[in-house]
Amino acid sequence: MLDALVKLPRVLKITFLTLSSFTLFACSEPEQKRQAPPPAVSVYKVSAEQVGRHREFVARTQAFKEANLQARVEGELIERHFREGAIVDKDQLLLKIDPANYEALLAQAKADLASKVSGEDNAIRNLKRAKDLIGDGYISQSDFDRLTTEESQAKAAVKSAQAALKRAELDLSYTTILAPFTGRIGKVNYNVGNIVGPQSDALATLTITDPIYVSFQVEEELYLNYLQQNKDSKGPDDVKIDLTLRLPNDTSYEEHGLLDFAGTKIEQGMGTVELRASFANTNGIILPGLFVTLITESQQKETMSMVPQAAVQANQQGEFVLVVDEANKVKQRHVVLGRRINAMWVVKEGLKAGEQVVIEGLQKVRPGVVVNPVIKTVDALTGTIASVLIEQANEDKASTTNQQ
């Protein structure tokens, strides 16, 4: 056949090859379409968790204890004995005001007291002699009354001098500023050499942030409903409720809190009651003045489906997910979502535990398409997607290590 093809004219050769090419392409194209594998997508098997009724409140953190260190006497600041931002111990010397003037005033008060005591002794002796003489008529009644008055005035002068001495001692003690409790001290507002006094701003602020307080407002209707349903409650710390925090960087705080305080009145114009929770803050992550989200959850739970955020999409009709059925066919399913817990959504309606939803490869599929599902896991805290095989291998490795 090749010999015959060689002998054909050039035009016929080209025509024969072209027709052969079209024939081969026409025969191979349907075969290629039939052999194209279904697209692979990552799916997550819907889990079921115990979830309680919840509310979220905008809240603000407060220091457990806070003290503004104030100058109680006027003078030059001559010493500072702390590093800004450091932990200081109770009764540690922090700042010192020049004591020279107050030491002089104390010495003067001591001398004045000694003089007044001497005057009192003299007045007492004079009155005693007068009592012995008045009966014999050696002194008049008016002189006796005068000596009695002088003795009373001398005693009063001593008490006044004693009070002045005590005040001088206090003023001198105020020149040394000690830490009232163990805590973290902030930025100093006056440097050594500045003149400070009672009218000055706080020299520095000392705080305790472990535990940390979280203050929030509750609507009066919600608070009254709670009081009516918990008539036997002994106080805020007797409330059976779970308290958690979501921080401004959208991460969850690992510690759980306790209700610590409930306001005793409704805020006028607001219609709310102030509540306060307490959270452990051992690592000092939470600072006072931080805006956080306080999440309250009832301790009575119900089973709810959970899906990763990566599976949820939205259109004009609302949120939906792509479900892979038993025949590996993709279906679009609208869902009603509840609260978000870290990287997961609570599903109120539309999904059941055990169903598979697409979490990767969403752009490659549409409803009605058959896919090749690959089951993967999702870290509920971070949303990280991992292969089931990798997770199983890590578990097997950990089990082997423990056995060894």
C-alpha positions as CSV (number, residue, x, y, z in Angstrom):
1,M,0.0,0.0,0.0
2,L,2.9,2.3,0.7
3,D,4.3,1.6,-2.7
4,A,1.0,2.6,-4.3
5,L,0.8,5.7,-2.2
6,V,4.3,6.7,-3.4
7,K,3.2,6.4,-7.0
8,L,0.1,8.7,-6.5
9,P,0.3,12.4,-7.5
10,R,1.2,14.9,-4.8
11,V,-2.3,16.4,-4.6
12,L,-3.9,13.0,-4.1
13,K,-1.4,12.2,-1.3
14,I,-2.3,15.3,0.7
15,T,-6.0,14.6,0.3
16,F,-5.6,10.9,1.4
17,L,-3.6,11.9,4.5
18,T,-6.1,14.6,5.5
19,L,-9.1,12.3,5.2
20,S,-7.2,9.7,7.3
21,S,-6.5,12.3,10.0
22,F,-10.2,13.3,10.2
23,T,-11.2,9.7,10.4
24,L,-8.9,8.9,13.3
25,F,-9.9,12.1,15.2
26,A,-13.6,11.3,14.7
27,C,-13.1,7.8,16.0
28,S,-10.9,8.7,19.0
29,E,-12.9,11.8,20.3
30,P,-16.0,9.9,21.7
31,E,-13.7,7.3,23.2
32,Q,-11.7,10.1,25.1
33,K,-14.9,11.6,26.4
34,R,-16.1,8.3,27.7
35,Q,-12.8,7.6,29.4
36,A,-12.6,11.1,31.2
37,P,-12.6,10.3,35.0
38,P,-15.0,12.3,37.3
39,P,-13.3,15.3,39.0
40,A,-11.9,14.6,42.5
41,V,-13.2,16.8,45.3
42,S,-12.5,16.9,49.0
43,V,-15.5,16.2,51.2
44,Y,-16.2,16.4,54.9
45,K,-18.5,14.0,56.7
46,V,-21.0,16.1,58.7
47,S,-20.5,15.7,62.4
48,A,-23.0,16.0,65.3
49,E,-22.1,17.9,68.5
50,Q,-23.8,18.8,71.7
51,V,-24.7,22.5,71.5
52,G,-26.6,24.7,74.0
53,R,-28.7,27.8,73.5
54,H,-26.4,30.8,73.3
55,R,-26.2,34.6,73.2
56,E,-23.4,36.9,72.3
57,F,-22.7,40.2,74.0
58,V,-20.2,43.0,73.3
59,A,-18.1,43.3,76.5
60,R,-15.1,45.1,77.8
61,T,-12.3,43.8,80.1
62,Q,-11.4,45.4,83.4
63,A,-8.5,44.9,85.8
64,F,-9.3,42.7,88.8
65,K,-7.7,45.4,91.0
66,E,-6.3,48.8,90.0
67,A,-4.6,51.6,92.0
68,N,-3.5,55.0,90.7
69,L,-0.4,56.0,92.6
70,Q,-0.9,59.6,93.7
71,A,1.4,62.1,95.4
72,R,-0.1,63.0,98.8
73,V,2.4,65.7,99.6
74,E,4.1,68.3,97.4
75,G,7.8,68.1,96.6
76,E,10.5,67.1,94.1
77,L,10.5,63.5,92.9
78,I,14.0,62.3,93.6
79,E,13.9,58.5,93.3
80,R,12.3,55.8,91.1
81,H,12.7,52.1,92.0
82,F,10.9,50.1,89.3
83,R,10.9,49.3,85.7
84,E,7.9,50.3,83.7
85,G,5.7,47.3,82.9
86,A,7.3,45.1,85.5
87,I,5.8,43.1,88.3
88,V,6.3,44.7,91.7
89,D,5.7,43.2,95.2
90,K,3.5,44.5,97.9
91,D,5.1,47.2,100.1
92,Q,8.0,47.6,97.6
93,L,9.4,51.1,97.4
94,L,8.4,52.6,94.1
95,L,8.9,56.4,94.3
96,K,10.4,58.9,96.7
97,I,9.7,62.6,97.1
98,D,12.4,64.9,98.7
99,P,11.8,64.5,102.5
100,A,14.0,67.4,103.7
101,N,11.2,69.8,104.2
102,Y,9.0,67.3,106.0
103,E,11.8,66.1,108.2
104,A,12.2,69.7,109.4
105,L,8.5,70.1,110.0
106,L,8.6,66.9,112.0
107,A,11.5,68.2,114.2
108,Q,9.6,71.4,114.7
109,A,6.4,69.5,115.7
110,K,8.4,67.5,118.3
111,A,9.9,70.6,119.8
112,D,6.5,72.3,119.9
113,L,5.0,69.3,121.7
114,A,7.8,69.2,124.2
115,S,7.2,72.9,124.9
116,K,3.4,72.3,125.3
117,V,4.0,69.4,127.7
118,S,6.3,71.6,129.8
119,G,3.6,74.3,129.9
120,E,1.0,71.7,130.9
121,D,3.2,70.4,133.8
122,N,3.6,74.0,135.1
123,A,-0.1,74.7,134.9
124,I,-0.9,71.5,136.7
125,R,1.5,72.4,139.5
126,N,0.1,75.9,139.9
127,L,-3.4,74.7,140.1
128,K,-2.5,72.1,142.7
129,R,-0.9,74.8,144.9
130,A,-3.9,77.0,144.4
131,K,-6.2,74.2,145.7
132,D,-4.2,74.0,148.9
133,L,-4.3,77.8,149.4
134,I,-7.8,78.8,148.5
135,G,-9.3,77.1,151.5
136,D,-7.2,79.2,153.8
137,G,-8.1,82.4,152.0
138,Y,-4.6,83.1,150.6
139,I,-5.8,83.5,147.0
140,S,-9.0,84.8,145.6
141,Q,-11.6,82.8,143.8
142,S,-10.9,84.7,140.6
143,D,-7.2,83.8,140.7
144,F,-8.2,80.2,141.3
145,D,-10.5,80.2,138.3
146,R,-7.7,81.8,136.2
147,L,-5.3,79.0,137.1
148,T,-7.9,76.4,136.4
149,T,-8.5,77.8,132.9
150,E,-4.7,77.9,132.3
151,E,-4.4,74.3,133.2
152,S,-7.3,73.3,130.8
153,Q,-5.7,75.4,128.0
154,A,-2.3,73.8,128.6
155,K,-3.8,70.3,128.3
156,A,-5.6,71.3,125.0
157,A,-2.3,72.8,123.7
158,V,-0.6,69.4,124.3
159,K,-3.3,67.5,122.4
160,S,-3.0,70.0,119.5
161,A,0.8,69.6,119.5
162,Q,0.4,65.8,119.5
163,A,-2.0,66.0,116.5
164,A,0.5,68.3,114.7
165,L,3.3,65.8,115.4
166,K,1.2,62.9,114.0
167,R,0.4,64.9,110.9
168,A,4.1,65.8,110.4
169,E,4.9,62.1,110.7
170,L,2.2,61.2,108.2
171,D,3.5,63.8,105.7
172,L,7.0,62.5,106.1
173,S,5.8,58.9,105.4
174,Y,3.9,60.1,102.3
175,T,7.3,61.0,100.7
176,T,7.9,57.3,100.2
177,I,5.3,55.7,97.9
178,L,5.0,51.9,98.4
179,A,3.2,49.3,96.3
180,P,-0.2,48.6,97.9
181,F,-0.4,45.1,96.5
182,T,1.6,42.8,94.2
183,G,0.8,43.6,90.5
184,R,2.1,45.0,87.2
185,I,3.0,48.7,87.2
186,G,2.5,50.8,84.1
187,K,4.2,53.8,82.6
188,V,5.5,56.5,84.9
189,N,4.0,59.9,84.2
190,Y,6.6,62.1,86.0
191,N,10.3,61.7,85.9
192,V,12.8,62.3,88.6
193,G,13.3,66.0,89.1
194,N,9.6,67.0,88.5
195,I,7.6,68.7,91.2
196,V,4.6,66.7,92.1
197,G,1.7,67.1,94.6
198,P,-1.9,66.2,95.5
199,Q,-3.1,68.1,92.4
200,S,-0.8,66.2,90.0
201,D,-2.1,63.4,87.8
202,A,-1.4,59.8,88.9
203,L,2.3,59.1,89.0
204,A,1.8,55.5,87.7
205,T,-0.9,52.9,87.7
206,L,-0.7,49.5,89.4
207,T,-3.0,46.7,88.2
208,I,-3.8,43.0,88.8
209,T,-5.0,41.3,85.7
210,D,-5.3,37.7,86.9
211,P,-8.1,37.1,87.1
212,I,-9.5,39.5,84.6
213,Y,-13.0,41.0,84.8
214,V,-15.3,41.2,81.8
215,S,-18.2,43.6,82.0
216,F,-21.3,43.5,79.8
217,Q,-24.9,44.7,79.6
218,V,-28.0,42.5,79.5
219,E,-31.5,43.7,78.4
220,E,-33.9,44.1,81.3
221,E,-36.4,41.7,79.7
222,L,-33.8,38.9,79.5
223,Y,-32.6,39.6,83.0
224,L,-36.1,39.5,84.5
225,N,-36.8,36.2,82.7
226,Y,-33.8,34.8,84.2
227,L,-34.7,35.9,87.7
228,Q,-38.2,34.5,87.4
229,Q,-36.8,31.1,86.2
230,N,-34.1,30.9,88.9
231,K,-35.9,32.1,92.0
232,D,-33.8,29.8,94.2
233,S,-30.5,31.1,92.9
234,K,-28.2,32.3,95.7
235,G,-26.3,34.8,93.6
236,P,-24.4,35.3,90.3
237,D,-21.9,32.6,91.1
238,D,-24.7,30.1,91.4
239,V,-25.7,30.5,87.7
240,K,-25.6,27.3,85.7
241,I,-24.2,28.7,82.4
242,D,-21.1,28.4,80.3
243,L,-19.2,31.6,79.6
244,T,-16.5,31.9,76.9
245,L,-14.8,34.7,75.1
246,R,-14.0,35.5,71.4
247,L,-11.0,37.9,71.2
248,P,-10.7,40.9,68.7
249,N,-8.4,38.8,66.5
250,D,-11.3,36.4,66.0
251,T,-9.8,33.6,68.1
252,S,-11.4,31.9,71.0
253,Y,-10.0,32.3,74.5
254,E,-9.2,28.9,76.1
255,E,-10.4,29.7,79.6
256,H,-14.0,29.5,80.8
257,G,-15.5,32.2,83.0
258,L,-17.8,32.5,86.0
259,L,-20.5,35.1,86.6
260,D,-19.1,37.3,89.3
261,F,-21.5,40.3,89.8
262,A,-25.0,41.4,88.8
263,G,-26.1,45.0,89.0
264,T,-28.7,46.1,91.5
265,K,-30.6,48.6,89.3
266,I,-31.7,49.2,85.7
267,E,-29.5,51.7,83.9
268,Q,-31.8,54.7,83.1
269,G,-32.1,55.5,79.4
270,M,-30.5,52.1,78.5
271,G,-32.9,49.5,79.9
272,T,-30.0,47.2,80.7
273,V,-28.4,45.6,83.8
274,E,-24.7,45.4,84.2
275,L,-23.2,42.0,84.7
276,R,-19.6,41.0,85.2
277,A,-17.7,37.7,84.6
278,S,-14.3,36.6,85.9
279,F,-11.8,34.7,83.7
280,A,-8.4,33.3,84.6
281,N,-5.6,35.2,82.9
282,T,-2.5,33.4,84.0
283,N,-0.5,34.2,80.8
284,G,-1.6,37.9,80.8
285,I,-3.0,37.6,77.3
286,I,-6.1,39.7,78.1
287,L,-5.4,43.4,78.9
288,P,-7.8,45.8,80.7
289,G,-9.9,47.9,78.3
290,L,-10.1,45.3,75.6
291,F,-13.4,44.9,73.6
292,V,-14.3,41.3,73.4
293,T,-17.3,39.1,72.6
294,L,-18.8,37.3,75.6
295,I,-20.6,34.1,74.6
296,T,-23.2,32.6,77.0
297,E,-24.3,29.0,76.5
298,S,-26.8,27.0,78.5
299,Q,-25.6,23.8,80.1
300,Q,-28.7,22.0,78.7
301,K,-27.4,20.8,75.3
302,E,-29.1,19.4,72.1
303,T,-27.5,17.5,69.2
304,M,-26.8,19.7,66.2
305,S,-25.0,19.2,62.9
306,M,-21.7,21.0,62.3
307,V,-20.1,21.9,59.0
308,P,-16.8,23.7,58.3
309,Q,-16.9,27.3,57.1
310,A,-15.1,26.2,53.9
311,A,-18.2,24.2,52.9
312,V,-20.7,27.1,53.1
313,Q,-21.5,29.3,50.2
314,A,-24.2,32.0,49.7
315,N,-26.4,33.2,46.9
316,Q,-29.6,35.3,46.7
317,Q,-31.6,32.6,48.4
318,G,-29.2,32.4,51.3
319,E,-26.5,30.0,52.5
320,F,-26.0,26.6,50.8
321,V,-23.6,23.6,50.6
322,L,-22.8,21.1,47.9
323,V,-23.7,17.6,49.1
324,V,-22.4,14.4,47.6
325,D,-25.0,11.6,47.7
326,E,-24.5,7.8,47.8
327,A,-24.2,7.8,44.0
328,N,-21.4,10.4,44.2
329,K,-23.6,13.0,42.5
330,V,-23.4,16.6,43.6
331,K,-26.6,18.3,45.0
332,Q,-27.1,21.9,46.1
333,R,-28.7,22.1,49.6
334,H,-29.8,25.3,51.2
335,V,-29.2,25.4,55.0
336,V,-30.2,27.4,58.0
337,L,-27.2,28.3,60.1
338,G,-26.9,29.0,63.8
339,R,-23.9,30.2,65.7
340,R,-20.3,30.0,64.6
341,I,-18.0,28.0,66.9
342,N,-14.4,28.6,65.9
343,A,-14.1,27.2,62.3
344,M,-17.4,25.5,62.3
345,W,-21.1,26.5,61.7
346,V,-24.0,25.0,63.6
347,V,-26.7,23.9,61.1
348,K,-30.2,24.3,62.4
349,E,-31.9,22.9,59.2
350,G,-30.9,21.3,55.9
351,L,-28.2,18.7,56.9
352,K,-28.0,15.5,58.9
353,A,-25.0,14.0,60.5
354,G,-23.1,11.6,58.2
355,E,-23.8,13.4,55.0
356,Q,-20.8,14.5,52.9
357,V,-20.3,18.1,51.9
358,V,-17.7,19.5,49.5
359,I,-14.9,21.5,51.1
360,E,-12.3,21.7,48.4
361,G,-12.7,21.7,44.6
362,L,-15.9,23.8,44.7
363,Q,-15.0,25.6,41.5
364,K,-14.7,22.3,39.6
365,V,-18.3,21.0,40.2
366,R,-21.9,22.0,39.9
367,P,-25.2,20.3,40.9
368,G,-25.8,17.1,39.0
369,V,-22.1,16.3,38.3
370,V,-20.7,12.9,39.4
371,V,-17.5,13.3,41.4
372,N,-14.8,11.3,43.0
373,P,-15.1,12.2,46.7
374,V,-12.0,12.1,48.9
375,I,-12.9,12.3,52.6
376,K,-10.8,14.7,54.7
377,T,-10.9,16.0,58.2
378,V,-11.1,19.6,59.4
379,D,-9.6,21.1,62.6
380,A,-12.6,22.5,64.4
381,L,-10.5,25.2,66.0
382,T,-8.4,26.5,63.1
383,G,-10.2,25.2,60.0
384,T,-7.1,23.4,58.7
385,I,-8.0,20.6,56.2
386,A,-6.1,17.4,56.4
387,S,-6.2,14.0,54.8
388,V,-7.8,11.2,56.7
389,L,-4.9,9.0,55.8
390,I,-2.4,11.5,57.3
391,E,-4.5,11.8,60.5
392,Q,-4.7,8.0,60.8
393,A,-1.0,7.7,60.3
394,N,-0.3,10.2,63.0
395,E,-2.6,8.4,65.4
396,D,-0.9,5.0,64.6
397,K,2.5,6.6,65.2
398,A,1.4,8.1,68.5
399,S,-0.1,4.7,69.5
400,T,3.2,2.9,68.7
401,T,5.2,5.5,70.6
402,N,3.0,5.1,73.7
403,Q,3.3,1.3,73.6
404,Q,7.1,1.5,73.4
